[in-house]
Amino acid sequence: MAHFTKSRVPRFCAEVYQNPYLPEGGREVHAIVTVTATGGGTTGGRPVRPAGTGGPDAGVVIMVDCSGSMDRPPEKLRGAREATAAAIDTVRDGAGFAVVAGNHRAAEIFPGDGKLAVAGAATRARAKEALRKLSAGGGTAIGTWLRLTGRLLSGAGVGVRHAVLLTDGRNEHESPQELRAALDACAGSFTCDARGVGTDWEVKEVTRIASALLGTADIVADPAHLAADFTRLMEKAMGKEIADVTLRLWTPLGAETVFVRQVAPAVADLTGRRRDSGPRSGDYPTGSWGDESRDYHLCLRVPAAAVGQEMLAGRVSLIISAPDGPAPSATPPRRLAQGLVRAVWTDDVTASTSIDPQVAHYTGQAELAYLIQQGLDARKSGDTDGATAKLGRAVQLAGASGNEETAKLLAKVVDVVDAATGTVRLKAKVAEADEMTLETRSTKTVRMKN
């Protein structure tokens, strides 16, 4: 008989920060919703199983680029092997895992039977033995890697489904439409963290993959740092305890949603991912959760009203949703937490014109990410004046908001004359890795300092 540890589902709470006051006839309402999950212990209420006592409780697939460029220099493939081995060592007993080797095709190199292996000492040893046989050759078609990963995870019957993708080059052996179709097919099936090693890959391509699959993107310029990065990624993945959580937003008759954005720990626009869940409500995917906190910026447009009137502008809830596909739902759909967004019309000019500090902070963080992207694009196109103006404003925002990491990355691309006024000069020479690091990490935000 299998012996299970006690199951604990994380506790969720939602806090709303806003200035509810509008002038007479005002319509636009902004709010920051901080969602915090604490006290979880297992995957979506599923018990954690010791190795060898049953099927896996969570699943992870590691996709390793094995295209020809991974052997130039050989340190890249060697670093990828070592990183994957380190990640395998971090997979907890009882979790399911597999390794996919990708070039212009996708091959499941472990366990090789179309199913996830259950992590334990023996399976980890066999997986690392399979890694030693990896060799570089062929092209790059990431969509095929993602589709194979989706099949492995969707057929495993697990709650938390996660993947890690490593690539060193551009997706040159399938069309952008084929990659887009693969991402559309995989969206909602699993989350994916994407990493680019070296400097020959396309930042927008890797960040697009991570964004579509609700994961993170980053650069690992030196292959020697891959193992440490993969270990951190797997530790975080193994800390996920509940899957398929959606943010449900209800608005009253006559109101509409302008946008929904995640703004911490990184900026991600969820507006276009809405799925209607009722006559006046829509669901936005948030992926898997462990013990963590995230912030969301909501912008709602309500019917205009007269001074003295008040209304509920929106109700935001966190819902456990049943995943699509054959994998069973870990928990029946239910509400985990709720927050209310209000609108109150007033003739007090001070009240109606003040901006909530949280809203102001994250509006600035979203603008910071946008300016960096636009500034780097302008720099690449030769628009020196445009790049200087946008990156200068980015330096100003990074300093004012306390985003020290982004400020340091910006300082590798521009010479900062005066951070307070955003006065900068473009550097004549910029290391490609520094520019790619700034672009990849531009969406990372910091919380407002108290």
N, C-alpha and C positions, 0 to 999 in steps of 0.2 A: 504494500500500500504506500502511495506517495505521501510524504510529509511536507506540508506547506507552512511557510511563515505567515504570520498574521498580516492581512491586507489592510493598508491605510490609504485612503484617497486624500489628496491634498485639500486643504481648506482654502477657498477663494474669498477675497473681499474686493470690493470696488469702491474707490473714493472719487468723487467728482469735484473738480476745481473750476470755478467759473465766476464771472460777473454776470448775474442774471438780468441786470437792469438795462432796458432799452429806452431810447427816446420815443415820443409819440410817433407812431408809424414805422418804427424800426423793425427790421425783420430778421437780421442775421445773428445767430447765437453760436458762440464758441465755448467749448469745454474741453478740459483735459481729464481723462479717466485713467486713474492709476489702478491697475489690477495686480494683486499680489496673491501668490499661491504659497502656502506653508504647510509643513507637517505631513507631506506625502511619504509613502514608503514603497509602493509598488506601481505597476503599470495599470492605470485605469481601474483599480480595484481587483486586478488579477493577482493571485498569489505568486510569489517568486519560487521557482522550483529548483532544488538542488540538481546539479548535473546528473543526468542518467535516470531521473525519476519521472520523466514525462516530457511533453513538448515544451518549446521555449515560451517565455512570457513576453519577450520583446525581441525585435529582430533588427540587425544592422548589416548592411552590405558595403564593402569597401571596393570602390572602382579605381583601378590603377592603370594609368596611361602606359601602354607598352608600344607606342608607335616608334618609328625609326629614330625620331629626334631625341627620344629619351636616352639614347646611347651617345649623345653629343652634348657635353662630355659624359663619360661612363658614370661619373659621380651621381648623375640624376637618377638613373635606374637603381643604383646601389642605395641611394638615399630613400627611394620609394620603397624598396624591399624592407629596409630597416624600419621605416616609418610604419609600414603595414604590420610588420611583426610586433612593433611596440603597441599599436592599436589593438591587435589581437590579444596581447597580454592584458589589456585593460578591459576587455569584454568580461562582464561578470559571469560567474557560473550560472547556468540555467538559461542564459540569453541565447538566441539563435544568431548565427553569423555565416557569411559567405564572402568570398573574394572573387571579383570579376576583373579579368584582364581585358583592356580595351585598346583596339587600334581602329582599323576600318571595319572591324567586326567586334563582337563581344563574346568572350568565352568565360564560362564559370570554371575557374581553376581549382576552387575548393568550395564545398565538398565534391561537386561534380555530378550530383544525382538530381539536380533540379530542385533541391530542398535546402533549407538552412540546417547547418550542423548545430548541435547543442553544445555550448561552450563548456569545456572542462579541460583537464590537463592533457588528455589524450588527443582531443580534437585540435587543441591549440598547437600541439607538437606537429600533427600531420599538416595543418595549415601552413606552418612556417617551413616545413619541408617542401611543400608545393611552391612556395614563394621562391625558393632557391633555383627553381627551373625557369623562372621568368626570363624572357629575352626580348630585345627590342627589334621591331620591324613593322613595316606597313604604315598606313595613313591614320587619319583621325576622323571618326564618325561617332560623336558623343551620344547622339540620339539612340544608337543601337545599344550602348552601355546602359542608358537609362531605362530602356524598355525591358531589357533582361533583368535589371534590378527590380523593376516594378513587378515582373512575373514572380520572382523569387519571394518578395515580401508579401505580395497579395495572396499567395498560396500558402503562407505559413500560419495563418490563423492567429496572429499576434496583435496586441494592442498598439504599442509604440513601434513605428516602422521608420527607420532612419537609414540614411546612406551618407557616405563620405566619398567625394570625387576628387581625384588628383589628375591634373593635365599640365602639359608643358608647351602646348602649341595651339594653333588655330584649328577650328573645326572645318577643315578643308575638303573632306571627302563625303560630305552630304550638304544639301542645300540648307539655307536658313529656314526655309519652309518645313523641311523634314525635321530639323531640330525643334522648331516651334510645335509641330504636331506631336513630337515625342513628349515635350514638356506639358502640353495640354492633356495628353493621355495619362501622364504620371501625377499631375497636380491633384492633391488630395489623397493620393495613395501612399506617399511617404514624404518625409522632409529630407533635405539634402544640404550638407555643407560642402562648398566647392573651394578648392585651393589651386592656385596657379604657381608652378615652380619655375624659377628662372625668370626670364623677361621676354620670351618669344610668344607668349600667349596674348589673347585679346581680352582686355579688362571688361569691356561691355558684354562680351560673350559669357564670361564666367559669372559676372554679377547678375546677368539675366537668368542664368540657370538657378543660382541660389535664390534669387527673388521669387521666381515662379514656384519653387519648391519650399518656400518659407524657411530657408536656411541662411547661413552666413557665407560671405566670400572674403578671401584674403589672399595676399601674396606671400610666398615663402621664397625669397630671392636666392637664398643659399640652401642647397639641398641638405646640408649638414643640420639644418634646423627643422627638417621635416618630422623627425621622430618625436621631438618635444611638442610640436604643433598637433600631430595626430593623437598623441597621448591626451592632450588637453581636450581635443574634440571628442574623443571616445569617453573620457570621464564625464563630460557634459551630457553626451548622449545616454550614458548609463544612468544619469541622474534624472532622466525624464520618467515621469510616473503615470501620466495620464495623457491620452491621445485624443485627437479629433475634437478639440475645444473650439467653439465658434463664439464670436461676439455678435449678439443679436441686438439690432437697433430697431425699436418701435417709434414711430412718429405719429402724431394725431392727424386727423383729417385736415387737409389744406397745407400741411407742412411737408418739407422735402429735405432729403439729405444732400448736402453740397459735396462733402468729402468725409472719408474716414481714413486716418493715417496712423500707423504705429510711429511714434516719435522717440521712443527709448526702448531698448538700448541702441537702436538704429532707426533711421527713417525708412519707412516702407509704405507705399500708397496701396491701401486695400480697397479703394473706392470701386474699381472695376471688377472686383472679385465677388461682389454682392450676389447672393442667391435669395430670391424671395422666399420667405418662410411664413407669410401670412398676408392678409389684405394690406396692412400698412407696416410690415416688418421685413427686415432682410438680415441674412446671416453673412458674416465675414470670417474667413478661416484664420485661425491663429496657430494651428499646429499643435505640437506636444509641449507639455509643461512639466517642470520639476519645481523645486523650491526657488522661486524667482519672482521678479516684479517687472512689469512692462507698462508703458504709458501710451495712450491713444488720444489723438486730437480729433474731435468731432466738430463739424461745422454744419449747422442746421438752418434752414430758412423757414420761418413761421409766418402765418398770416399777420398782417399789420393790425394793431389794436390801439385803443385809446388809453390815455393816462389812467392808472388805477387798476387796469386789468392784469390778470396773471393767468398763466397756463403752463401745463406740463409740455415742454417742447420735445422731450424725447425720453425714452426709457432704455437703458443699455443693460444687457444681461450677458453673463457667461454661461454657455450651454454645452453640455457633453453631447456630441452628435454621433450618430451611427456612421461608420465609414462606408464609402461606396465599395462595391465589389464583394467577393465571397468571404472575406474575413469577418467573423462575427463581431458585433459591437461589444466592447468591454462593459459598458454600462448603458442602461436605457437612457434615452434623451431626458435630461433634467436640468434645472437651473441651479447654477453654482453660486452666483452672486448677482447683485443688481445695483444700479445707480440711477439717479434721476437728474435730468437736465431741465432747468426752469427758465421761464421768460416772464419778466415783470416790467410793465411800462411805467415810466416815471417822468416828471418834469424837472427832476433834480439833475442839472447838467453835470455836476461833478460825479454823481453816481453813474450816469449813463455813458460818460466818456472815459471812465477809468478802465484799464485793461487788467484782467487778472494776471498776477505775476507768472503763474505757470503757463498760461496761454501765451504771454509775451515771450517767455524764455523759449518755448518749443517752436513758436513761429520763427524766431531767430535761428534756431538750430536747423530747421527745414530750409530756410533761406541760405544758410551757410553751405549745406550740402549742394544745393542748386548752383550757387555761385562758383563753387570749386569745379563742378562738372563743366559749367559754361566757360569758366576761365581757362581750363585746360584745353577744351575744344578750340577756343579762340587762339590759344598759343600754338596749337598744332597746325592751324590753318594760316598762321602768319599774321593774325590780327593783334599786333603788339598793344595798341591802345586799349582794345576791348579786354584783352587778357589782363593788362595791368589794372584796369578799373575794377574788374570783377574779383580778381585775386586780392586786390587791396581791400575791398569791402569785406572779403572773407577773413582776412587777417584781423580787421577791426571787430567783426562779429565773434571770431574765435577768442580774442582777448577779452571782450566785454562779457562773454558768457562763461569764461573759465574753462573753455575747452583746450586744455594745455597740450594734449597729444596732437590735435589737429593743428594747433599753432606751430608746434615743432616741425610737423610735416610740411606745412606751408613755407617755413623758413628755409627749407632745402630747395625750394623752387623759386622763391623771390628773396631779394634783399629788403628787409624791413627797415624803413627809414623812421616811421612813426606809427606804431601799432594803433594808438588811440584814434588817429585820423585816417588810418588805412592807407598811408603813403608808402608805396613800395616801388621797387625796380625789378623787372624780370632779370633773373640770372642769365648770363650769356651761355653758360654750359650747365646742364642739369643731368645727373646720372639717371639713366632710364629706369632703374629700380626705384629711385626716389619719386619720380613722377608717377609711376604705376602704383606705388604704395599710397600716395596721396589720393589718387583717383579711386582706388579700391576701397580705402577706408574713409572716404569722404562722408558717407552716410552715418558713421558712428557718432552718437551724441553723448552729452553729459547731462546729468540731472542738475536742477537749479540748486545752488548752494544756499543753505539756510543762514 
